[in-house]
Structures are given as structure tokens and as C-alpha cells.
Amino acid sequence: MEPFDGFPHVLQSQQFHPETLERIFLVADAIRSAPERFSNALAGRKVAVLFNQPSSRTRASFQLAAQNLGATVYAESNMALFSSEVKGETPEDTARMFVEYGFDYFVLRLKQPGAITRVAEVVGRDHPVINAGGGIDQHPTQALLDLNTIWRENHDLNRRIVILMVGDLENGRTVRSLTYLMAKYPGVEFVFLSPSSAQMRQDLLDHLNENGRQYAVRLDACIGRVVVEFNPDIVYMTRAQLETIDDPGKRAQLEGDYKNLILTPDVADQLKPEAIILHPLPRGPELPQEIDGNPRSRYFSQMGNGLWLRTALFERIEETMKRLLIRIHD
Ligand code: NCD
């Protein structure tokens, strides 16, 4: 996969290098502090936001980000019901239509495996495609905003950081993208806690092995015990991805298995004072409202960071496209 240095497509989190990430984070801060300075950054651009899986935060923040930069946005939030997908049209053909109508950017959340990459191939390098969640595979911009939240807490990503990832690690795409991204930093140590029915998949563990990264796997253990064992700096909670599991027996089993994974106020208080609690949201029973007031909870500001991070991503892509165009015309 081509590394991302502002252009063209954002398909997987492993495209991003630490220096690029630092630049995006600094731009996100600059936009946050003076949004009006960037209000024309995407003027004249058309952005198609096309989703066929549910979304609240991701869709709203991408739409707002593009609008805040002056773009025209067309958003279809339920392609599976209201687009020609119902008639059997492929995402590639739908994207071809938007290219013909003069659209420049695509922000896609598609359940079909590999569909976002196929669209990127069809629309070409002058139509950036951003993966906003592809089936159970990846959600790279969520990983960017997760890492941005960690960076904003303590700008040094090169120190030793122990991250405990909890939940349905088999079907959750956010943990996959975040693991790929944080594996870029040699000081990060991963602890994967899940039910044995929903383990982190082997391809990711292979990736960590190949890159010499440290990790531990705990199956069916109680979260309190794992917190004591590893004393994590970050606890990344995730919900059971029940809607991705067809078999009712497996769904019921996963729901039952989650009882060990609830971050109760007692467990949260066992964390070191400077630890932070993250969750991509929406939450399930694993993240009770009682810990919203815990000083370590960051999931609401994490969600807020997503708006600025996605705004910065558009800005970086646009700047790079303009630079490349100038070079072509020179
Ligand atoms: C996540 C997703 O869609 O993968 N949501 C989000 O984008 N914040 C997490 C989830 O649905 O569990």
C-alpha cells in the first residue's frame, strides 16, 4: 500500500508514518484555534459522503469538516436502502456516476469487503478516497483521531506506552486500525483482552511479530485482573459488534462473555492517575455511565478531536493536490 503523505487515498492506517502524523496533528490544532483562516481551503470542491453502514459521529464530522472548509457536500447515509445499490449497482459504478457529476472527494463507509479499495482504483489518483470504515477490516481515520487524543494528552509518542485493548477484537475495525498505527512506534506495548470467541485475528499478531513489537493476549480474563497485571497507560474499550454476527447462538454467547469486560468504577479507580480511558463509541454495557465523571475518561473529547482531525486530513490532501498540480503545470 502506498504511504500517505497527503495524497491521494486514505485506505489503511499503516499508510501513515510518524512524521506525517505529527504534521496532521499540528494542522488539526491550527484549524481548531482559528477555523476561519481555513474556511476556503476546499472552496469549489465537491465531496461525496456515501455510507451503507450505520454511523453518527464519523458521518457528521466528515460532513462538517468538508463544509467548514468551504466544500459542497452530498451525503447519502443509507445507500443500502435509498441508492441504486438496492437494484444491484456496485459501489464502483455509483462512484463513476459521482465522477461524471464533477465530484472530487469520496468519503466511504462500505460493508462489502475490499469495496473501498476497488472504488479508489476506479476513480483514480485525482479523486481522493477516504475510508470511513470498511466492513470489519479497517477504520483508519478513527485510529488517527484515537492517536491524536493520546498525542494531545502527552505529546511524546516515543516513550513506553502500554495500551490495553478490550472487547470484541475479532470484529472491531477500530482496534485493528489503531494497532497497525501504534505499531509504528517502537515503545508501544499491546495487551489484547477479549473473549476467546472474539480474539484479535492472526494477521495482526503476525504483523506485530514481523515488526518486533511486544504484545500479550489474555482470553476470558476479568478486566480488573488484567489492569492489575499490566498497569496500562491507556485502556481502549470497544463494544460487541453484534450486528456483524449472523448466528444468533454466537451473538448470545458474545453478549454473555462481555460480563467480564465491564469497566466498573472500581476497576477504573485501580488505574494509575495519569491513565486515560478511550472508546470509539457508541458504547455498550462495557462502559457504564458511572465512569463518565472519572478524571481518566476521555471518550467525549476523543470524539470531539475527530472533527478537527478529519478537517486537517482534508486540508492536507487538498494542499498536496494543489502542489502536485503546480508541479505538473511548471
Ligand atoms: C466505530 C465503527 O463504526 O467501527 N464507530 C465509530 O466510527 N466511532 C465503532 C463501533 O461501531 O463500535
Boltz pocket constraint, residues with backbone or C-beta under 6 A from the ligand:
constraints:
  - pocket:
      binder: B
      contacts: [[A, 54], [A, 57], [A, 58], [A, 132], [A, 133], [A, 139], [A, 142], [A, 173], [A, 174], [A, 238], [A, 239], [A, 280], [A, 281], [A, 282]]
      max_distance: 6.0
